[in-house]
Amino acid sequence: MNIVKLFYCLCFIALLGCASSEPVKKQDSNADEVRANAQKAYSELDAEQ
């Protein structure tokens, strides 16, 4: 019986956590943008060295 109460408490806490979190924004990923950002980041790293 104690295990069932513990399970219900954990489920309740999980529901509260989900309800209080912000929704995730959906991003449109563009492969060319990702490549350009990666290239820029690598070039900045090379410039620092």
PyMOL Python script that loads the backbone (N, CA, C, O; Angstrom):
from pymol import cmd

cmd.read_pdbstr("""\
ATOM      1  N   MET A   1       0.824  -1.201   0.000  1.00  0.00           N
ATOM      2  CA  MET A   1       0.000   0.000   0.000  1.00  0.00           C
ATOM      3  C   MET A   1       0.864   1.258   0.000  1.00  0.00           C
ATOM      4  O   MET A   1       0.524   2.253  -0.640  1.00  0.00           O
ATOM      5  N   ASN A   2       1.980   1.207   0.720  1.00  0.00           N
ATOM      6  CA  ASN A   2       2.866   2.370   0.754  1.00  0.00           C
ATOM      7  C   ASN A   2       3.478   2.643  -0.619  1.00  0.00           C
ATOM      8  O   ASN A   2       3.716   3.795  -0.982  1.00  0.00           O
ATOM      9  N   ILE A   3       3.728   1.584  -1.374  1.00  0.00           N
ATOM     10  CA  ILE A   3       4.313   1.752  -2.706  1.00  0.00           C
ATOM     11  C   ILE A   3       3.311   2.451  -3.622  1.00  0.00           C
ATOM     12  O   ILE A   3       3.700   3.284  -4.441  1.00  0.00           O
ATOM     13  N   VAL A   4       2.033   2.124  -3.491  1.00  0.00           N
ATOM     14  CA  VAL A   4       1.006   2.744  -4.319  1.00  0.00           C
ATOM     15  C   VAL A   4       0.893   4.230  -3.975  1.00  0.00           C
ATOM     16  O   VAL A   4       0.762   5.064  -4.870  1.00  0.00           O
ATOM     17  N   LYS A   5       0.943   4.561  -2.698  1.00  0.00           N
ATOM     18  CA  LYS A   5       0.885   5.974  -2.294  1.00  0.00           C
ATOM     19  C   LYS A   5       2.098   6.729  -2.823  1.00  0.00           C
ATOM     20  O   LYS A   5       1.978   7.860  -3.295  1.00  0.00           O
ATOM     21  N   LEU A   6       3.263   6.100  -2.742  1.00  0.00           N
ATOM     22  CA  LEU A   6       4.479   6.725  -3.258  1.00  0.00           C
ATOM     23  C   LEU A   6       4.361   6.956  -4.760  1.00  0.00           C
ATOM     24  O   LEU A   6       4.748   8.012  -5.260  1.00  0.00           O
ATOM     25  N   PHE A   7       3.830   5.976  -5.477  1.00  0.00           N
ATOM     26  CA  PHE A   7       3.650   6.104  -6.920  1.00  0.00           C
ATOM     27  C   PHE A   7       2.717   7.257  -7.263  1.00  0.00           C
ATOM     28  O   PHE A   7       3.004   8.044  -8.166  1.00  0.00           O
ATOM     29  N   TYR A   8       1.588   7.362  -6.536  1.00  0.00           N
ATOM     30  CA  TYR A   8       0.653   8.457  -6.783  1.00  0.00           C
ATOM     31  C   TYR A   8       1.281   9.814  -6.477  1.00  0.00           C
ATOM     32  O   TYR A   8       1.050  10.783  -7.200  1.00  0.00           O
ATOM     33  N   CYS A   9       2.064   9.885  -5.420  1.00  0.00           N
ATOM     34  CA  CYS A   9       2.737  11.150  -5.083  1.00  0.00           C
ATOM     35  C   CYS A   9       3.723  11.552  -6.175  1.00  0.00           C
ATOM     36  O   CYS A   9       3.792  12.719  -6.560  1.00  0.00           O
ATOM     37  N   LEU A  10       4.483  10.578  -6.672  1.00  0.00           N
ATOM     38  CA  LEU A  10       5.452  10.873  -7.726  1.00  0.00           C
ATOM     39  C   LEU A  10       4.747  11.311  -9.010  1.00  0.00           C
ATOM     40  O   LEU A  10       5.216  12.218  -9.698  1.00  0.00           O
ATOM     41  N   CYS A  11       3.632  10.677  -9.332  1.00  0.00           N
ATOM     42  CA  CYS A  11       2.872  11.076 -10.522  1.00  0.00           C
ATOM     43  C   CYS A  11       2.337  12.497 -10.368  1.00  0.00           C
ATOM     44  O   CYS A  11       2.366  13.282 -11.316  1.00  0.00           O
ATOM     45  N   PHE A  12       1.858  12.818  -9.191  1.00  0.00           N
ATOM     46  CA  PHE A  12       1.337  14.157  -8.941  1.00  0.00           C
ATOM     47  C   PHE A  12       2.442  15.199  -9.082  1.00  0.00           C
ATOM     48  O   PHE A  12       2.233  16.251  -9.685  1.00  0.00           O
ATOM     49  N   ILE A  13       3.611  14.909  -8.529  1.00  0.00           N
ATOM     50  CA  ILE A  13       4.744  15.835  -8.634  1.00  0.00           C
ATOM     51  C   ILE A  13       5.165  15.993 -10.096  1.00  0.00           C
ATOM     52  O   ILE A  13       5.491  17.095 -10.537  1.00  0.00           O
ATOM     53  N   ALA A  14       5.158  14.894 -10.838  1.00  0.00           N
ATOM     54  CA  ALA A  14       5.523  14.961 -12.258  1.00  0.00           C
ATOM     55  C   ALA A  14       4.523  15.812 -13.034  1.00  0.00           C
ATOM     56  O   ALA A  14       4.912  16.590 -13.905  1.00  0.00           O
ATOM     57  N   LEU A  15       3.229  15.667 -12.720  1.00  0.00           N
ATOM     58  CA  LEU A  15       2.216  16.477 -13.400  1.00  0.00           C
ATOM     59  C   LEU A  15       2.382  17.951 -13.080  1.00  0.00           C
ATOM     60  O   LEU A  15       2.226  18.803 -13.955  1.00  0.00           O
ATOM     61  N   LEU A  16       2.698  18.255 -11.828  1.00  0.00           N
ATOM     62  CA  LEU A  16       2.928  19.659 -11.471  1.00  0.00           C
ATOM     63  C   LEU A  16       4.137  20.208 -12.216  1.00  0.00           C
ATOM     64  O   LEU A  16       4.115  21.350 -12.673  1.00  0.00           O
ATOM     65  N   GLY A  17       5.177  19.416 -12.343  1.00  0.00           N
ATOM     66  CA  GLY A  17       6.377  19.850 -13.065  1.00  0.00           C
ATOM     67  C   GLY A  17       6.088  20.106 -14.528  1.00  0.00           C
ATOM     68  O   GLY A  17       6.579  21.080 -15.097  1.00  0.00           O
ATOM     69  N   CYS A  18       5.294  19.239 -15.146  1.00  0.00           N
ATOM     70  CA  CYS A  18       4.958  19.417 -16.559  1.00  0.00           C
ATOM     71  C   CYS A  18       4.059  20.627 -16.757  1.00  0.00           C
ATOM     72  O   CYS A  18       4.188  21.344 -17.749  1.00  0.00           O
ATOM     73  N   ALA A  19       3.155  20.857 -15.822  1.00  0.00           N
ATOM     74  CA  ALA A  19       2.218  21.967 -15.957  1.00  0.00           C
ATOM     75  C   ALA A  19       2.913  23.310 -15.786  1.00  0.00           C
ATOM     76  O   ALA A  19       2.487  24.312 -16.359  1.00  0.00           O
ATOM     77  N   SER A  20       3.981  23.329 -14.998  1.00  0.00           N
ATOM     78  CA  SER A  20       4.648  24.599 -14.740  1.00  0.00           C
ATOM     79  C   SER A  20       5.749  24.908 -15.755  1.00  0.00           C
ATOM     80  O   SER A  20       6.249  26.032 -15.790  1.00  0.00           O
ATOM     81  N   SER A  21       6.130  23.942 -16.570  1.00  0.00           N
ATOM     82  CA  SER A  21       7.201  24.189 -17.536  1.00  0.00           C
ATOM     83  C   SER A  21       6.662  24.917 -18.756  1.00  0.00           C
ATOM     84  O   SER A  21       5.484  24.808 -19.096  1.00  0.00           O
ATOM     85  N   GLU A  22       7.539  25.654 -19.402  1.00  0.00           N
ATOM     86  CA  GLU A  22       7.157  26.411 -20.596  1.00  0.00           C
ATOM     87  C   GLU A  22       7.142  25.483 -21.802  1.00  0.00           C
ATOM     88  O   GLU A  22       7.959  24.566 -21.879  1.00  0.00           O
ATOM     89  N   PRO A  23       6.246  25.698 -22.730  1.00  0.00           N
ATOM     90  CA  PRO A  23       6.233  24.855 -23.929  1.00  0.00           C
ATOM     91  C   PRO A  23       7.474  25.105 -24.779  1.00  0.00           C
ATOM     92  O   PRO A  23       8.014  26.210 -24.816  1.00  0.00           O
ATOM     93  N   VAL A  24       7.900  24.072 -25.445  1.00  0.00           N
ATOM     94  CA  VAL A  24       9.097  24.161 -26.287  1.00  0.00           C
ATOM     95  C   VAL A  24       8.708  24.790 -27.615  1.00  0.00           C
ATOM     96  O   VAL A  24       7.723  24.395 -28.237  1.00  0.00           O
ATOM     97  N   LYS A  25       9.491  25.772 -28.040  1.00  0.00           N
ATOM     98  CA  LYS A  25       9.224  26.413 -29.322  1.00  0.00           C
ATOM     99  C   LYS A  25       9.720  25.512 -30.447  1.00  0.00           C
ATOM    100  O   LYS A  25      10.827  24.976 -30.393  1.00  0.00           O
ATOM    101  N   LYS A  26       8.898  25.359 -31.444  1.00  0.00           N
ATOM    102  CA  LYS A  26       9.290  24.559 -32.600  1.00  0.00           C
ATOM    103  C   LYS A  26      10.070  25.443 -33.560  1.00  0.00           C
ATOM    104  O   LYS A  26       9.597  26.495 -33.990  1.00  0.00           O
ATOM    105  N   GLN A  27      11.258  24.997 -33.880  1.00  0.00           N
ATOM    106  CA  GLN A  27      12.095  25.778 -34.787  1.00  0.00           C
ATOM    107  C   GLN A  27      12.159  25.091 -36.141  1.00  0.00           C
ATOM    108  O   GLN A  27      12.229  23.866 -36.235  1.00  0.00           O
ATOM    109  N   ASP A  28      12.134  25.895 -37.173  1.00  0.00           N
ATOM    110  CA  ASP A  28      12.336  25.368 -38.509  1.00  0.00           C
ATOM    111  C   ASP A  28      13.837  25.320 -38.748  1.00  0.00           C
ATOM    112  O   ASP A  28      14.494  26.356 -38.848  1.00  0.00           O
ATOM    113  N   SER A  29      14.367  24.115 -38.839  1.00  0.00           N
ATOM    114  CA  SER A  29      15.807  24.000 -39.019  1.00  0.00           C
ATOM    115  C   SER A  29      16.123  23.977 -40.509  1.00  0.00           C
ATOM    116  O   SER A  29      15.527  23.230 -41.285  1.00  0.00           O
ATOM    117  N   ASN A  30      17.059  24.800 -40.869  1.00  0.00           N
ATOM    118  CA  ASN A  30      17.499  24.891 -42.238  1.00  0.00           C
ATOM    119  C   ASN A  30      18.942  24.394 -42.272  1.00  0.00           C
ATOM    120  O   ASN A  30      19.800  24.942 -41.580  1.00  0.00           O
ATOM    121  N   ALA A  31      19.214  23.378 -43.059  1.00  0.00           N
ATOM    122  CA  ALA A  31      20.537  22.766 -43.086  1.00  0.00           C
ATOM    123  C   ALA A  31      21.605  23.769 -43.509  1.00  0.00           C
ATOM    124  O   ALA A  31      22.718  23.739 -42.983  1.00  0.00           O
ATOM    125  N   ASP A  32      21.286  24.648 -44.442  1.00  0.00           N
ATOM    126  CA  ASP A  32      22.269  25.638 -44.895  1.00  0.00           C
ATOM    127  C   ASP A  32      22.604  26.621 -43.769  1.00  0.00           C
ATOM    128  O   ASP A  32      23.756  27.027 -43.616  1.00  0.00           O
ATOM    129  N   GLU A  33      21.595  26.998 -42.986  1.00  0.00           N
ATOM    130  CA  GLU A  33      21.834  27.892 -41.851  1.00  0.00           C
ATOM    131  C   GLU A  33      22.715  27.225 -40.809  1.00  0.00           C
ATOM    132  O   GLU A  33      23.628  27.845 -40.262  1.00  0.00           O
ATOM    133  N   VAL A  34      22.436  25.968 -40.541  1.00  0.00           N
ATOM    134  CA  VAL A  34      23.219  25.226 -39.554  1.00  0.00           C
ATOM    135  C   VAL A  34      24.667  25.125 -40.004  1.00  0.00           C
ATOM    136  O   VAL A  34      25.582  25.316 -39.202  1.00  0.00           O
ATOM    137  N   ARG A  35      24.882  24.830 -41.270  1.00  0.00           N
ATOM    138  CA  ARG A  35      26.251  24.748 -41.793  1.00  0.00           C
ATOM    139  C   ARG A  35      26.957  26.096 -41.701  1.00  0.00           C
ATOM    140  O   ARG A  35      28.126  26.161 -41.324  1.00  0.00           O
ATOM    141  N   ALA A  36      26.255  27.163 -42.042  1.00  0.00           N
ATOM    142  CA  ALA A  36      26.848  28.494 -41.990  1.00  0.00           C
ATOM    143  C   ALA A  36      27.210  28.872 -40.556  1.00  0.00           C
ATOM    144  O   ALA A  36      28.278  29.434 -40.312  1.00  0.00           O
ATOM    145  N   ASN A  37      26.325  28.566 -39.607  1.00  0.00           N
ATOM    146  CA  ASN A  37      26.616  28.862 -38.202  1.00  0.00           C
ATOM    147  C   ASN A  37      27.793  28.047 -37.691  1.00  0.00           C
ATOM    148  O   ASN A  37      28.621  28.551 -36.933  1.00  0.00           O
ATOM    149  N   ALA A  38      27.865  26.785 -38.106  1.00  0.00           N
ATOM    150  CA  ALA A  38      28.984  25.932 -37.683  1.00  0.00           C
ATOM    151  C   ALA A  38      30.298  26.444 -38.272  1.00  0.00           C
ATOM    152  O   ALA A  38      31.318  26.484 -37.583  1.00  0.00           O
ATOM    153  N   GLN A  39      30.272  26.828 -39.526  1.00  0.00           N
ATOM    154  CA  GLN A  39      31.477  27.346 -40.173  1.00  0.00           C
ATOM    155  C   GLN A  39      31.935  28.635 -39.495  1.00  0.00           C
ATOM    156  O   GLN A  39      33.131  28.840 -39.291  1.00  0.00           O
ATOM    157  N   LYS A  40      30.996  29.490 -39.151  1.00  0.00           N
ATOM    158  CA  LYS A  40      31.321  30.739 -38.466  1.00  0.00           C
ATOM    159  C   LYS A  40      31.937  30.458 -37.098  1.00  0.00           C
ATOM    160  O   LYS A  40      32.914  31.096 -36.707  1.00  0.00           O
ATOM    161  N   ALA A  41      31.356  29.494 -36.372  1.00  0.00           N
ATOM    162  CA  ALA A  41      31.877  29.160 -35.044  1.00  0.00           C
ATOM    163  C   ALA A  41      33.283  28.591 -35.138  1.00  0.00           C
ATOM    164  O   ALA A  41      34.146  28.943 -34.334  1.00  0.00           O
ATOM    165  N   TYR A  42      33.529  27.714 -36.111  1.00  0.00           N
ATOM    166  CA  TYR A  42      34.872  27.156 -36.271  1.00  0.00           C
ATOM    167  C   TYR A  42      35.882  28.215 -36.677  1.00  0.00           C
ATOM    168  O   TYR A  42      37.029  28.191 -36.231  1.00  0.00           O
ATOM    169  N   SER A  43      35.458  29.138 -37.518  1.00  0.00           N
ATOM    170  CA  SER A  43      36.385  30.190 -37.938  1.00  0.00           C
ATOM    171  C   SER A  43      36.720  31.105 -36.765  1.00  0.00           C
ATOM    172  O   SER A  43      37.849  31.584 -36.659  1.00  0.00           O
ATOM    173  N   GLU A  44      35.744  31.356 -35.875  1.00  0.00           N
ATOM    174  CA  GLU A  44      36.013  32.155 -34.685  1.00  0.00           C
ATOM    175  C   GLU A  44      36.968  31.429 -33.740  1.00  0.00           C
ATOM    176  O   GLU A  44      37.817  32.057 -33.107  1.00  0.00           O
ATOM    177  N   LEU A  45      36.830  30.126 -33.645  1.00  0.00           N
ATOM    178  CA  LEU A  45      37.744  29.348 -32.807  1.00  0.00           C
ATOM    179  C   LEU A  45      39.165  29.392 -33.363  1.00  0.00           C
ATOM    180  O   LEU A  45      40.135  29.537 -32.619  1.00  0.00           O
ATOM    181  N   ASP A  46      39.268  29.262 -34.695  1.00  0.00           N
ATOM    182  CA  ASP A  46      40.600  29.320 -35.314  1.00  0.00           C
ATOM    183  C   ASP A  46      41.233  30.692 -35.139  1.00  0.00           C
ATOM    184  O   ASP A  46      42.448  30.791 -34.969  1.00  0.00           O
ATOM    185  N   ALA A  47      40.437  31.746 -35.178  1.00  0.00           N
ATOM    186  CA  ALA A  47      40.958  33.094 -35.036  1.00  0.00           C
ATOM    187  C   ALA A  47      41.487  33.332 -33.617  1.00  0.00           C
ATOM    188  O   ALA A  47      42.450  34.076 -33.428  1.00  0.00           O
ATOM    189  N   GLU A  48      40.862  32.705 -32.633  1.00  0.00           N
ATOM    190  CA  GLU A  48      41.317  32.879 -31.245  1.00  0.00           C
ATOM    191  C   GLU A  48      42.641  32.166 -30.985  1.00  0.00           C
ATOM    192  O   GLU A  48      43.413  32.580 -30.120  1.00  0.00           O
ATOM    193  N   GLN A  49      42.901  31.114 -31.720  1.00  0.00           N
ATOM    194  CA  GLN A  49      44.146  30.363 -31.493  1.00  0.00           C
ATOM    195  C   GLN A  49      45.240  30.983 -32.255  1.00  0.00           C
ATOM    196  O   GLN A  49      46.375  30.507 -32.204  1.00  0.00           O
TER     197      GLN A  49
END
""", "prot")
cmd.dss("prot")
cmd.show_as("cartoon", "prot")
cmd.util.cbc("prot")
cmd.orient("prot")
